[in-house]
Amino acid sequence: MNSLTYCNGLWLIKPDYIDDLALWRASGILEVLEARRAKMFHWDFHSERLIRACKDYGIPITEPEFPSFENILKHATKLLSFSSDESLVMMLASKGKSKNLKVPDGQPTFTLKVNPLTKRSPEPFKLVIKNFTRPLPNIKLTAGYGFGLAFIEEAQSAGYDSCLYRDDKYGIAECPFENIFCVTPDGVLIAPRHNILPGITRTIVMDLAKQSGIFKDVIEQSVHVYQLHESLCREVFLTSTTLGVAPVASITSSGGTVYSFRVSPENTYTQTLKEKFLSYREEYFKSHEA
């Protein structure tokens, strides 16, 4: 058993999604977190973000239409008992079923799913610029991630690993599933602040960067493509639940200009932050062992 769905006050093992707006209109909110055995990494942060997103998107989260988060935690822990040592806990909240496949009938749907955590190759990323930003970027709306999958396939068919979103006003934003950071030659860490999902890993990494004392400053501001030039940008890295901290080797602009970055593990800010994040995660799981 690796999934459960809550609908009409009941937890179901084999739900019927045929009329659900999550399927027909990509009308749902997604949340994903890492787990080690039965312990979830910052369940509190992820559940709070899911609550905010549901409220912003208009999905009712009151009982009995929606399970309490204590109830969700109990069932997620149960599913993890059937899973591997390292897992991903995925949550999907939708506005529920609809007779006309447009207007919800009034009962939201909530699904829990646990999958084994798949580790990506440690090779640095090669990205290509995509002139696009997600609608409602502050929430994990499923529609926006459908676009992302198509854009990743497009990028990979051209020889890249993924793409990097940008717009004319604020510059670079995020990748389809990751946040991005830049490090200047004099040691300032910059995180784009517009048109992004404020990732949980992003927040933790920024806090670790501030505490480490290795950076001249840690700031959030607009970053335009020209600022990726080697004279202005020494390193670039990505953060996400599944990646942690991962270096970027190059970014190619829509005009074909290639910006390259330092990726050697020795004497890089990226590697230092990666090690600090891994250490933080280990300590978190150890401190939450039964």
N, C-alpha and C positions, 0 to 999 in steps of 0.2 A: 504494500500500500504506500503510494507516494503523493496522494492528493486527496483533498476534501473540499467540498463546496457547501457554503451556507446559503440557503434560500428558503423563504417563507418560514423562518424559525427553526429549520432543521439542517443538520449536517448530513450531506449525502456523499457516498463513495463514487457513484456513477451519475453525475448530473446531466441534465438535458440542456444543451446550450443552443438548440436549433433556432430559438427566437430571441436570443440574448443580444442586446445592443453592443456588447463587447465584440461580438463576432461580426455583426452587420454594419456597424457604424464606427468601429474602433473607439467606442465610447467607454473608456475605462481608465483607471489609475493603477499604475504598476509600482511595486516596491520590491527590492531584492536585497538580501543581506547574507553574509557569510555565517556558517555555523561549523563548529568543531564538536563532533559527537552531539550532545544535547544542548550545548551552550552556543547561544547566538551572539554575534558581534554587534554590540550596541543596539540591542532590540529597542531600547528607549528612544534613541535618535530616529530610528527608522519608523517606528509606530507613530511618533509625533509628526513626522513629515507626511505620513500617509493620512493621518487625521486632517492636517491642514489642507492637503491637496483635495481630499474628498469634499471638505467644506467649500473650498474655492470653486470646485467644479459642480457643486450642487448634488452630490451623492449623500443621501441621508445616512447618518451613522449612529442613530439612536436604536436601542433595543425596543422590541424584539426584531425589528426589520433588519438590523445589522448586529452581528455578534459583538459582545463586549471585548475589549482588548485583553482582558484577563482570560476570557474564553479562547480567544485566538492563540494566545501564548500557550495555553494548556494543550491545544490540539497541534500546534506546531511542534511542541516538545514530543508529543506522541508520535508524529510522523518521523521525526529525527531518530527515534529509537529503532526504526526500521531501515535507516539510511547508513551510508558509509561514514568514515571518520570525518571527512571534510565535505561539506555540502553547501548548496545554495538554497535558501528559503525564499520562495517567490510568493508574493501576494498580489491579487488582482481584485479590485473593487469596480463594479460596473453599475450602471443605472438599472440593470435588470432586463427582464423580458419585455417585449413590445408586440402587440398584435399586428400593428401596421408597420413594424420595423423602423419606426421613427420616434414615437412618443412612448416613454416608459409606462408600464402598467402600474407602477407604484412600489414594487418590491425590489430593492437592490440585490445584487448577487455578489458574494465574496468567496474567493477561491484561494486555498493554500496549496502550494506544491513544493516538494523537496526533490532536488536533483543532485547528483554527485557534482562536486566542484571540479571543473576542467581547467587545468593550468595551461596558459599560453606559452609558446616558445619565448625564451628571454631575448630574442633578437630585437634590437631597437626598431622603432616604427619608422616607416616612410609614409608621409601624408601628402595629400594633394588638397588644395583649397577648393571648397564648394561654396558658391554664392547662395547661401540659404541660412535661415535660422528657424528653430522650431517654434511653432505657435504655442503660446502659453508655456514659455521656457522654464518657469519656476516650478512646474509640476511634471510628473512623469506620465504624461498623457500617452496612451498606447498608440494613437494615430501618429504622433511624432516619431516614434520608434519604428513604425512601419516604413516611413520615408527613409530613416537611417539605414535600414537593412538594404534597401534598394541602392542607396548611395555608396554603401560599402562594397556591394557587388560591382558597381560601376568602377569604383576606384581600383579594386583588385584586378578587374579585367584589363586595366591600364598599367598594371605592375606595381601598384601601391598596396599598403596594408589597410589603409582606411582614409577618410577624408576629414577635413577641418572646416567647420562652418565659419562664415564671415558675412558681414554686411557693410555697406558704404559708410554708415554713420559711426558705428562703434568698433569696426575692425573685426579681428578674430574673436570667436566665442567659445566653442567647445567642439569635440568630436561627437559622433552619433551616440556613443555610450561612455564617453570619458570627459573629464575636465582637463584643461591644459594649463601649464605654467611656463614662464620664461625666466631665465636668469641672465642679468646683464653682466658684462665683463668685470664691473667693479663690485659684483656680489649683491645686487638688489633682486629679490624674488618678486615677480609680478604675476598676478592672477587676473585674467579678464573678468570684468564685473557685470557686463551687460549680456542679455540674451543667453543666459546659462542656467542650468540646474545647479543650485548650491549643494554639491555632492557631500555626503557624509565623510568620505575619504578625503575630499578636498579640504573640508573644515579641519579634520584631524591633522593633516599634513601642514596646513598653515599654522596651526597652534604649535606643532613640533618645531617648525622653522623659526617661529618667534622665540621659543624657549631655548633653542640650540645656541643662539648667539653667533652662528657662523655667517649670517647674512647682515649686510649693511642696513637693510630695511626689508620689510615684507609689506607689500601694498597691493591694493585692488584698483585697477584703472583700465581704460581702453588701451588695446594694443593693436596697432595697424600693421599691415603686412610689411611695409618698408622697415619697420622696427625689428624684423627678423634678420636683418643683415648682420654679418659676423661682427661688425664694429659696434653693434648695439645689443646683440644677443649672443651669449656664450653657450647656453644650454637650454633645451626644452624637454619637458617631460609630461606624461599623462598620469592621472590618478583615477581609480575606479574601484568598486568592490572586488572585482575579479582580478584586476591587475596589481592593486596596491600602488606602487610607484614604478613607472616604466619609461625609459629614455626614448627620445625621438631623435633619429639620425638626420632626417631632412624633411623639409616642407617645400612643395612645388606650388608656385602661384598659378593662377588661372592663365597667366600670360606665358608660363613656361620657365620662369626664373626659379632656380633651385637654391634654397637656403639650407646650409649644412651646419650641424652643431656638434659639439664635443660629446662623445659617448663613452670614451674609455673609462672603465670603473675606477681607475686610479685618479685621485685628486679631483673628483668632480662633486659638485654640490648635489647632483641627482643621486649618486651612489650613497652619499652620506645620509640624505633624507630617506632613501629606500631602506637603509639599515636601521635608521631610527624608527621608521614606521613598522618594520618587521618586529623589532624589539618591543615596541609599544603593543602590537597585536598579541605577541606571545605573553607578555605580562598581563594583558587583559584576560586572556583565556585561563591563565594560571590562577588569577585572582578570583575567577568565577567558577572554579571547579567545586564540585560538591564536597 
